[in-house]
Amino acid sequence: MASVFTKIINGEIPCYKVAEDDRYFAFLDINPLKAGHTLVVPKQETDYVFNLDDENLAGLIIFSKRVAAGIKTAFPCNRIGIAILGLEVPHAHVHLVPMDSMEDINFKNPKLKFTPEEFRRIAEKISKNFH
């Protein structure tokens, strides 16, 4: 059965897409820690990130780097934090979170709530800065 992320990639479930190429897909986390919190996934459905072959793992990180640059331009911050947790959805994924302090990437923090229009504006802002 396809993961929820595969369904998002295939357009079966809506998302706030930030960027895409032939192998990777980036979209906003709908339960964000900060404005700009983005998930990056390989289109190849793989449960565990370290089960990706070396080429796809390296590609995921390189694509994430490009997305992170777009986030940092759209939402100026000290750094873009990266977290690979992998227990929530059985599909390898990277969290990219704008950070000004270590607390900004604490997943125990309350999640932010945005309207659909706010999510659209956030995604567009990152997308236009993705190169």
VEXDREN-2710 file (C-alpha; in Angstrom, 1 decimal):
% VEXDREN-2710
k/r/px/py/pz
1/MET/0.0/0.0/0.0
2/ALA/1.3/3.4/-0.9
3/SER/2.5/5.7/1.9
4/VAL/0.8/9.0/2.5
5/PHE/3.8/10.7/1.0
6/THR/3.5/8.7/-2.2
7/LYS/-0.1/9.7/-2.4
8/ILE/1.0/13.3/-2.0
9/ILE/3.6/12.9/-4.7
10/ASN/1.0/11.3/-7.0
11/GLY/-1.5/14.2/-6.4
12/GLU/-4.0/11.9/-4.6
13/ILE/-3.7/14.0/-1.4
14/PRO/-3.3/17.8/-1.6
15/CYS/-0.2/19.5/-0.3
16/TYR/1.6/22.8/-0.3
17/LYS/4.4/22.0/-2.8
18/VAL/7.6/23.9/-2.5
19/ALA/9.8/22.1/-5.1
20/GLU/10.1/19.0/-7.3
21/ASP/12.4/17.3/-9.7
22/ASP/12.4/13.9/-11.3
23/ARG/13.6/12.2/-8.1
24/TYR/12.6/14.4/-5.1
25/PHE/9.6/16.3/-3.8
26/ALA/9.4/19.0/-1.1
27/PHE/6.3/20.3/0.6
28/LEU/5.3/22.1/3.7
29/ASP/4.8/20.2/6.9
30/ILE/1.1/20.7/7.9
31/ASN/2.0/20.6/11.6
32/PRO/5.0/23.0/11.5
33/LEU/7.4/24.0/14.2
34/LYS/8.1/27.3/12.4
35/ALA/6.9/29.0/9.3
36/GLY/8.8/27.4/6.4
37/HIS/9.1/23.9/8.0
38/THR/9.4/21.7/4.9
39/LEU/9.5/18.0/4.3
40/VAL/11.7/16.6/1.5
41/VAL/11.1/13.1/0.3
42/PRO/12.5/10.8/-2.4
43/LYS/9.9/9.9/-5.0
44/GLN/11.1/6.3/-4.6
45/GLU/9.1/4.9/-1.7
46/THR/11.6/3.6/0.8
47/ASP/10.7/3.2/4.5
48/TYR/14.1/3.9/6.0
49/VAL/16.4/6.7/4.8
50/PHE/19.5/4.6/5.2
51/ASN/18.0/1.9/2.9
52/LEU/18.3/4.4/0.0
53/ASP/21.2/3.5/-2.2
54/ASP/24.2/5.9/-2.0
55/GLU/23.3/7.9/-5.1
56/ASN/19.7/8.5/-4.0
57/LEU/20.7/9.4/-0.4
58/ALA/23.3/11.8/-1.7
59/GLY/20.7/13.3/-4.1
60/LEU/18.2/13.7/-1.3
61/ILE/20.7/15.7/0.7
62/ILE/21.7/17.8/-2.2
63/PHE/18.1/18.5/-3.1
64/SER/17.4/19.3/0.5
65/LYS/20.3/21.8/0.5
66/ARG/18.7/23.6/-2.4
67/VAL/15.3/23.7/-0.6
68/ALA/17.1/24.9/2.6
69/ALA/18.6/27.8/0.6
70/GLY/15.1/28.8/-0.6
71/ILE/13.7/28.6/3.0
72/LYS/16.6/30.7/4.4
73/THR/16.0/33.4/1.8
74/ALA/12.3/33.4/2.3
75/PHE/12.5/33.2/6.1
76/PRO/15.8/34.7/7.3
77/CYS/17.2/32.8/10.2
78/ASN/20.5/31.7/11.7
79/ARG/20.4/28.2/10.2
80/ILE/18.1/25.7/8.6
81/GLY/18.0/22.7/10.9
82/ILE/17.7/19.2/9.5
83/ALA/16.2/16.2/11.2
84/ILE/15.7/12.7/9.9
85/LEU/13.3/11.0/12.3
86/GLY/11.5/8.4/10.2
87/LEU/9.0/6.9/12.5
88/GLU/5.9/9.0/11.7
89/VAL/5.4/7.9/8.1
90/PRO/7.0/4.8/6.5
91/HIS/8.6/6.8/3.7
92/ALA/12.1/8.3/4.1
93/HIS/11.9/12.1/4.7
94/VAL/13.9/15.0/5.9
95/HIS/12.6/17.9/8.0
96/LEU/14.0/21.3/7.2
97/VAL/13.2/23.9/9.9
98/PRO/14.3/27.6/10.1
99/MET/16.2/28.0/13.4
100/ASP/17.3/30.9/15.5
101/SER/17.9/28.7/18.5
102/MET/18.1/25.0/19.3
103/GLU/14.6/25.2/20.7
104/ASP/13.2/25.9/17.3
105/ILE/13.7/22.3/16.2
106/ASN/12.3/20.7/19.4
107/PHE/9.6/18.4/18.1
108/LYS/7.9/18.5/21.6
109/ASN/7.1/22.2/20.9
110/PRO/3.5/23.1/20.1
111/LYS/2.8/23.0/16.4
112/LEU/1.8/26.2/14.6
113/LYS/-1.5/26.6/12.9
114/PHE/-1.9/28.4/9.6
115/THR/-4.8/29.0/7.3
116/PRO/-4.8/27.4/3.9
117/GLU/-4.0/30.9/2.4
118/GLU/-1.1/31.3/4.8
119/PHE/0.3/27.9/3.9
120/ARG/0.0/28.9/0.2
121/ARG/1.9/32.1/0.7
122/ILE/4.6/30.3/2.7
123/ALA/5.0/27.7/0.0
124/GLU/5.1/30.3/-2.8
125/LYS/7.6/32.4/-0.9
126/ILE/10.0/29.4/-0.6
127/SER/9.3/28.1/-4.1
128/LYS/10.2/31.4/-5.8
129/ASN/13.5/31.3/-3.9
130/PHE/14.3/27.6/-4.9
131/HIS/17.0/27.4/-7.5
END
